Amino acid sequence: MFGYLVFHTIYLDIFIKDITKFPWVKYVFNKIKHVVNFMMKKPKFLAIYRTFQDLELLKFSKTKYAYLFLVLERLLKVYPTFKKMVICDAR
């Protein structure tokens, strides 16, 4: 079972490396990196974010397989939380 998962994560990592050769995909992934890095460096943002969401944001890492896919997936999961944070009036 473990070998099966490793195979698929490696395959996904290779796929993402190939797909980032397209300029528009590379642009989107670079924007995602900048947004995540900006949010991770702001303690006030993280404190507000943690009051709305139990899931932590994932940091980028070159050593993990398919890290870009995992970060993108997590951002899509917490997107409604970002919308709540912007609309909320609490300070």
Long-range contacts (C-beta under 8 A, 24 or more apart in sequence): 6-65, 9-65, 9-66, 10-65, 12-65, 12-66, 12-69, 13-65, 13-66, 13-69, 16-66, 16-68, 16-69, 20-68, 29-68, 29-72, 32-68, 32-71, 32-72, 32-75, 33-60, 35-75, 36-60, 36-71, 36-75, 48-85, 49-81, 49-85, 52-81, 52-84, 52-85, 52-88, 53-78, 53-81
